[in-house]
Amino acid sequence: LAERVAALHGEQRPVLIGTRSVEASLRASEALTRLSLPHEVLNATQDRAEAEIIAEAGQLGAITVATNIAGRGTDIHPRAGVAECGGIHVILTEFHESARIDRQLYGRTGRQGGPGTTEAIVSLDDELFRRFAPWLLAVCRRLPLPPLLRLLPLLAQRRAEAEHAKTRREQTALD
């Protein structure tokens, strides 16, 4: 992750790194610090205002690490020169149990219609895979074919979403 961010930073592209938890955001921050990459962390624990950090996230060369709870409802507005270097690059480091949250992260700049790119840099040790698709994870570990690797997060998220929907229905029935 840090090496990929370093390459993008060398191109002056702003980078938004999405994590699922405060702990993961801190691990990402540590990896960036080891490579001496200047960055901001937005995980609902920092002292500075979230809006200020998000405003800076659209500047050339900016690197921002954020959890899905941070900066909700705030778009990143690309600054001058960002579109010319390809727009903001969004990196997902962990898939969320809801695919909607991942789409929101990917769409942080897309709502303004500007250019940008996205990618997922995810470990096969991701909790989502272990919990919701262990059998497919075992297959992917033995046979890491691209179609299977693309299917893994889709299946895991569908199973997680179905389990959460069932829990909500059961809670409603109890009320």
Secondary structure, DSSP 8 states (H G I E B T S, - for coil): -HHHHHHHHHTT--EEEEESSHHHHHHHHHHHHHTT---EEESS--SS-HHHHHHHHTSTT-EEEEETTTTTT------TTTGGGT-EEEEESS--SSHHHHHHHHTTTGGGT--EEEEE---TT-HHHHHH-HHHHHHHHHS--HHHHHHHHHHHHHHHHHHHHHHHHHHHHH-
